[in-house]
C-alpha cells in the first residue's frame, strides 16, 4: 500500500490530536486518574497548589509515567494509528480524519488566539 502526502498529513494530525487528548484534555481525565496521585503543596503566599504525580510502582507507575510525557505517549499513539490505518483502513480512515480535522482546528485556534493577543 502506497501512502500519499495527504494521507501522511492526516495520520500526523490524528496522532497529534490523540496524544493531546490522552495527555492533556479534561475529557480524558478519568483515563489518567488511576495512574496519578494528587499532591498538595502550599506556596510561599500560603495558597494551596495541587499537582498530579505519577504513581511510583508497577503497571500503574508505568502508565503514569507514560501519560505524563507527551513525547512517550505520542510514540505509542503514532504506532497505534499507523497499525490501525494499515490493518483496518476502511474502519480507521473516518476516525483518523475526524481526529485530524480536530487537530488542525486546535492548531488554528491557538494561532488565532495568539494573533488576537497582539
N, CA, C and O of each residue as an XYZ file, in Angstrom:
472
protein
N       0.849     -1.179      0.000
C       0.000      0.000      0.000
C       0.895      1.244      0.000
O       1.809      1.369      0.815
N       0.619      2.136     -0.907
C       1.386      3.371     -1.014
C       0.689      4.474     -0.215
O      -0.535      4.606     -0.247
N       1.481      5.247      0.490
C       0.968      6.315      1.340
C       1.172      7.652      0.634
O       2.298      8.012      0.290
N       0.088      8.382      0.421
C       0.201      9.693     -0.213
C       0.572     10.729      0.843
O       0.491     10.469      2.044
N       0.984     11.919      0.370
C       1.325     13.004      1.303
C       0.106     13.439      2.096
O       0.226     13.779      3.274
N      -1.066     13.436      1.470
C      -2.289     13.814      2.175
C      -2.602     12.813      3.284
O      -2.963     13.199      4.395
N      -2.462     11.533      2.975
C      -2.714     10.502      3.992
C      -1.716     10.620      5.143
O      -2.086     10.476      6.308
N      -0.461     10.882      4.817
C       0.543     11.075      5.863
C       0.184     12.270      6.737
O       0.293     12.201      7.962
N      -0.239     13.356      6.119
C      -0.651     14.553      6.851
C      -1.819     14.242      7.784
O      -1.843     14.708      8.923
N      -2.775     13.466      7.315
C      -3.921     13.069      8.141
C      -3.457     12.204      9.310
O      -3.916     12.396     10.436
N      -2.570     11.271      9.064
C      -2.044     10.413     10.128
C      -1.287     11.238     11.160
O      -1.440     11.017     12.361
N      -0.478     12.176     10.710
C       0.286     13.030     11.634
C      -0.649     13.859     12.506
O      -0.482     13.912     13.724
N      -1.632     14.506     11.884
C      -2.570     15.317     12.664
C      -3.406     14.469     13.616
O      -3.687     14.883     14.741
N      -3.801     13.287     13.167
C      -4.580     12.391     14.030
C      -3.746     11.944     15.228
O      -4.252     11.870     16.348
N      -2.483     11.649     14.995
C      -1.589     11.257     16.086
C      -1.406     12.402     17.075
O      -1.440     12.198     18.288
N      -1.211     13.605     16.548
C      -1.089     14.797     17.387
C      -2.329     14.968     18.268
O      -2.216     15.187     19.474
N      -3.506     14.865     17.659
C      -4.740     15.104     18.410
C      -4.982     14.007     19.443
O      -5.386     14.301     20.568
N      -4.741     12.751     19.080
C      -4.939     11.649     20.029
C      -3.983     11.782     21.211
O      -4.363     11.531     22.354
N      -2.757     12.173     20.935
C      -1.781     12.370     22.010
C      -2.247     13.458     22.967
O      -2.220     13.266     24.183
N      -2.670     14.592     22.435
C      -3.143     15.692     23.280
C      -4.388     15.276     24.056
O      -4.560     15.642     25.218
N      -5.241     14.517     23.406
C      -6.458     14.044     24.059
C      -6.126     13.184     25.277
O      -6.736     13.340     26.334
N      -5.172     12.289     25.133
C      -4.814     11.392     26.228
C      -4.010     12.073     27.334
O      -4.200     11.771     28.512
N      -3.114     12.989     26.964
C      -2.192     13.562     27.944
C      -2.755     14.799     28.631
O      -2.513     14.995     29.822
N      -3.495     15.634     27.922
C      -3.862     16.939     28.462
C      -5.353     17.214     28.651
O      -5.725     17.910     29.596
N      -6.200     16.699     27.799
C      -7.594     17.136     27.794
C      -8.374     16.675     29.021
O      -8.195     15.562     29.515
N      -9.233     17.555     29.490
C     -10.056     17.291     30.672
C     -10.992     16.101     30.453
O     -11.269     15.344     31.383
N     -11.468     15.945     29.243
C     -12.441     14.897     28.949
C     -11.881     13.488     29.191
O     -12.645     12.550     29.416
N     -10.559     13.339     29.145
C      -9.953     12.026     29.375
C      -9.284     11.929     30.751
O      -8.470     11.035     30.985
N      -9.620     12.827     31.636
C      -9.074     12.806     32.992
C      -9.357     11.462     33.677
O      -8.518     10.952     34.420
N     -10.526     10.901     33.425
C     -10.896      9.623     34.056
C      -9.958      8.487     33.631
O      -9.777      7.527     34.380
N      -9.363      8.588     32.443
C      -8.402      7.574     31.993
C      -7.088      7.722     32.751
O      -6.472      6.727     33.133
N      -6.658      8.964     32.970
C      -5.377      9.222     33.639
C      -5.457      9.052     35.156
O      -4.463      8.690     35.784
N      -6.610      9.305     35.748
C      -6.761      9.359     37.207
C      -6.192      8.149     37.960
O      -5.515      8.354     38.968
N      -6.425      6.914     37.535
C      -5.904      5.768     38.305
C      -4.377      5.681     38.357
O      -3.825      4.942     39.172
N      -3.708      6.420     37.506
C      -2.259      6.300     37.394
C      -1.497      7.445     38.057
O      -0.271      7.510     37.971
N      -2.222      8.346     38.718
C      -1.607      9.507     39.345
C      -2.089      9.679     40.781
O      -3.202      9.283     41.128
N      -1.238     10.273     41.605
C      -1.600     10.690     42.953
C      -1.655     12.210     42.962
O      -0.856     12.874     42.302
N      -2.613     12.758     43.721
C      -2.674     14.205     43.890
C      -1.816     14.592     45.079
O      -1.931     14.005     46.155
N      -0.959     15.578     44.883
C      -0.093     16.071     45.943
C      -0.390     17.549     46.128
O      -0.332     18.327     45.175
N      -0.711     17.936     47.366
C      -0.970     19.340     47.662
C       0.248     19.963     48.318
O       0.852     19.380     49.219
N       0.597     21.145     47.859
C       1.692     21.897     48.443
C       1.210     23.315     48.692
O       0.332     23.825     47.996
N       1.796     23.932     49.689
C       1.478     25.315     49.989
C       2.637     26.169     49.483
O       3.792     25.943     49.845
N       2.313     27.158     48.634
C       3.383     28.000     48.093
C       3.754     29.095     49.091
O       3.192     29.152     50.185
N       4.692     29.959     48.724
C       5.200     30.990     49.635
C       4.151     32.031     50.001
O       4.317     32.745     50.990
N       3.069     32.133     49.222
C       1.997     33.082     49.559
C       0.913     32.444     50.417
O      -0.043     33.109     50.815
N       1.063     31.155     50.700
C       0.095     30.459     51.542
C      -1.043     29.798     50.787
O      -1.957     29.251     51.404
N      -1.003     29.838     49.457
C      -2.062     29.215     48.677
C      -1.716     27.759     48.382
O      -0.563     27.407     48.132
N      -2.750     26.930     48.420
C      -2.570     25.511     48.122
C      -2.528     25.297     46.615
O      -3.335     25.849     45.868
N      -1.583     24.495     46.196
C      -1.490     24.088     44.802
C      -1.522     22.569     44.757
O      -0.882     21.895     45.564
N      -2.275     22.044     43.806
C      -2.398     20.603     43.663
C      -1.659     20.158     42.407
O      -1.844     20.716     41.325
N      -0.822     19.143     42.574
C      -0.054     18.587     41.471
C      -0.426     17.126     41.286
O      -0.781     16.437     42.243
N      -0.343     16.671     40.068
C      -0.521     15.253     39.786
C       0.860     14.637     39.608
O       1.668     15.114     38.811
N       1.118     13.578     40.355
C       2.401     12.890     40.305
C       2.134     11.438     39.939
O       1.273     10.786     40.528
N       2.883     10.940     38.959
C       2.709      9.556     38.542
C       3.003      8.612     39.703
O       3.932      8.830     40.481
N       2.199      7.570     39.803
C       2.435      6.568     40.845
C       3.830      5.972     40.659
O       4.383      5.985     39.560
N       4.387      5.451     41.752
C       5.776      5.023     41.731
C       6.018      3.606     41.240
O       7.086      3.318     40.700
N       5.059      2.722     41.413
C       5.364      1.302     41.223
C       4.417      0.607     40.252
O       3.306      1.059     39.979
N       4.914     -0.507     39.751
C       4.099     -1.434     38.984
C       3.561     -0.864     37.689
O       4.082      0.099     37.127
N       2.498     -1.503     37.243
C       1.895     -1.136     35.967
C       1.288      0.268     36.029
O       1.309      0.997     35.038
N       0.751      0.645     37.190
C       0.201      1.996     37.331
C       1.301      3.045     37.239
O       1.089      4.124     36.685
N       2.456      2.735     37.771
C       3.592      3.644     37.654
C       4.061      3.773     36.213
O       4.391      4.865     35.752
N       4.087      2.646     35.506
C       4.485      2.662     34.101
C       3.547      3.539     33.284
O       3.991      4.409     32.535
N       2.239      3.302     33.437
C       1.277      4.097     32.665
C       1.229      5.545     33.137
O       0.975      6.446     32.337
N       1.465      5.778     34.405
C       1.536      7.149     34.907
C       2.683      7.907     34.273
O       2.521      9.056     33.863
N       3.842      7.270     34.190
C       4.986      7.891     33.531
C       4.698      8.119     32.050
O       5.022      9.171     31.499
N       4.096      7.136     31.423
C       3.766      7.244     30.003
C       2.808      8.401     29.751
O       3.031      9.206     28.846
N       1.752      8.491     30.539
C       0.732      9.518     30.328
C       1.164     10.906     30.783
O       0.490     11.890     30.478
N       2.266     11.001     31.500
C       2.747     12.318     31.908
C       3.759     12.881     30.907
O       4.239     14.001     31.077
N       4.076     12.128     29.889
C       5.066     12.553     28.883
C       4.416     12.532     27.498
O       4.108     11.466     26.965
N       4.212     13.715     26.924
C       3.562     13.731     25.612
C       4.453     13.130     24.526
O       3.940     12.642     23.519
N       5.771     13.155     24.708
C       6.667     12.530     23.731
C       6.468     11.013     23.733
O       6.355     10.393     22.676
N       6.427     10.429     24.924
C       6.264      8.972     25.048
C       4.891      8.534     24.540
O       4.773      7.592     23.757
N       3.871      9.230     24.998
C       2.514      8.890     24.577
C       2.367      9.080     23.074
O       1.672      8.310     22.412
N       3.024     10.107     22.537
C       2.964     10.366     21.103
C       3.509      9.223     20.264
O       2.963      8.903     19.209
N       4.583      8.612     20.732
C       5.150      7.470     20.001
C       4.146      6.323     19.971
O       3.912      5.730     18.918
N       3.550      6.006     21.124
C       2.589      4.908     21.179
C       1.328      5.221     20.395
O       0.750      4.332     19.770
N       0.893      6.474     20.420
C      -0.273      6.868     19.622
C       0.032      6.728     18.129
O      -0.812      6.268     17.359
N       1.231      7.125     17.728
C       1.622      7.009     16.323
C       1.653      5.543     15.888
O       1.193      5.204     14.798
N       2.192      4.685     16.738
C       2.217      3.249     16.420
C       0.798      2.712     16.279
O       0.485      1.995     15.329
N      -0.063      3.071     17.243
C      -1.454      2.615     17.212
C      -2.165      3.098     15.950
O      -2.851      2.322     15.285
N      -2.001      4.370     15.625
C      -2.682      4.944     14.467
C      -2.163      4.343     13.168
O      -2.953      4.049     12.270
N      -0.871      4.157     13.052
C      -0.315      3.540     11.837
C      -0.805      2.112     11.664
O      -1.183      1.709     10.564
N      -0.798      1.352     12.740
C      -1.309     -0.025     12.664
C      -2.783     -0.039     12.286
O      -3.206     -0.828     11.441
N      -3.556      0.829     12.908
C      -4.981      0.921     12.602
C      -5.187      1.268     11.133
O      -6.030      0.681     10.455
N      -4.411      2.225     10.656
C      -4.529      2.677      9.273
C      -4.205      1.557      8.288
O      -4.953      1.338      7.335
N      -3.105      0.848      8.506
C      -2.686     -0.162      7.549
C      -3.448     -1.483      7.667
O      -3.570     -2.208      6.680
N      -3.957     -1.804      8.839
C      -4.650     -3.081      9.019
C      -6.157     -2.958      8.799
O      -6.774     -3.840      8.201
N      -6.748     -1.860      9.282
C      -8.199     -1.682      9.199
C      -8.543     -0.367      8.492
O      -9.283      0.453      9.036
N      -8.024     -0.166      7.314
C      -8.154      1.101      6.607
C      -9.602      1.596      6.524
O      -9.871      2.755      6.840
N     -10.522      0.751      6.112
C     -11.916      1.179      5.906
C     -12.581      1.666      7.188
O     -13.410      2.576      7.157
N     -12.225      1.073      8.288
C     -12.781      1.498      9.575
C     -11.990      2.674     10.126
O     -12.563      3.605     10.693
N     -10.679      2.631      9.961
C      -9.796      3.621     10.580
C      -9.860      4.988      9.918
O      -9.813      6.004     10.611
N      -9.966      5.039      8.604
C      -9.833      6.319      7.923
C     -10.839      7.368      8.391
O     -10.436      8.507      8.628
N     -12.119      7.050      8.535
C     -13.036      8.085      9.030
C     -12.688      8.580     10.442
O     -12.834      9.765     10.741
N     -12.234      7.680     11.293
C     -11.849      8.060     12.654
C     -10.617      8.957     12.620
O     -10.557      9.976     13.309
N      -9.640      8.567     11.815
C      -8.420      9.361     11.698
C      -8.698     10.716     11.079
O      -8.082     11.713     11.455
N      -9.617     10.757     10.139
C      -9.976     12.027      9.518
C     -10.600     12.976     10.540
O     -10.283     14.165     10.550
N     -11.472     12.471     11.387
C     -12.081     13.296     12.432
C     -11.006     13.808     13.400
O     -10.996     14.988     13.749
N     -10.111     12.926     13.830
C      -9.023     13.355     14.708
C      -8.132     14.390     14.026
O      -7.698     15.351     14.663
N      -7.859     14.201     12.740
C      -7.015     15.141     12.002
C      -7.676     16.506     11.878
O      -7.019     17.532     12.058
N      -8.951     16.526     11.578
C      -9.680     17.802     11.481
C      -9.681     18.494     12.835
O      -9.465     19.704     12.912
N      -9.920     17.742     13.898
C      -9.896     18.319     15.249
C      -8.502     18.829     15.603
O      -8.364     19.874     16.239
N      -7.478     18.098     15.195
C      -6.106     18.531     15.456
C      -5.766     19.813     14.734
O      -5.192     20.728     15.325
N      -6.115     19.890     13.464
C      -5.850     21.103     12.699
C      -6.671     22.273     13.238
O      -6.182     23.401     13.299
N      -7.904     22.008     13.624
C      -8.741     23.061     14.209
C      -8.136     23.590     15.503
O      -8.188     24.793     15.759
N      -7.569     22.721     16.313
C      -6.954     23.180     17.566
C      -5.700     24.010     17.292
O      -5.433     24.980     18.001
N      -4.943     23.642     16.284
C      -3.771     24.432     15.905
C      -4.205     25.815     15.420
O      -3.619     26.827     15.804
N      -5.230     25.851     14.577
C      -5.745     27.132     14.085
C      -6.248     27.986     15.240
O      -6.016     29.195     15.263
N      -6.935     27.368     16.201
C      -7.446     28.114     17.359
C      -6.318     28.756     18.155
O      -6.424     29.914     18.559
N      -5.248     28.017     18.381
C      -4.099     28.573     19.103
C      -3.497     29.747     18.329
O      -3.163     30.776     18.916
N      -3.362     29.592     17.021
C      -2.806     30.670     16.212
C      -3.708     31.902     16.225
O      -3.210     33.025     16.309
N      -5.002     31.714     16.145
C      -5.942     32.842     16.195
C      -5.874     33.530     17.555
O      -5.873     34.760     17.619
N      -5.818     32.767     18.634
C      -5.714     33.354     19.966
C      -4.431     34.162     20.103
O      -4.454     35.256     20.669
N      -3.323     33.653     19.602
C      -2.053     34.382     19.631
C      -2.145     35.669     18.813
O      -1.649     36.718     19.222
N      -2.791     35.568     17.648
C      -2.950     36.729     16.776
C      -3.810     37.799     17.438
O      -3.520     38.990     17.317
N      -4.867     37.386     18.136
C      -5.759     38.334     18.805
C      -5.111     38.993     20.019
O      -5.490     40.102     20.397
N      -4.136     38.318     20.635
C      -3.440     38.886     21.785
C      -2.531     40.033     21.395
O      -2.301     40.935     22.200
N      -2.011     40.021     20.187
C      -1.071     41.068     19.751
C      -1.733     42.368     19.496
O      -1.070     43.336     19.125
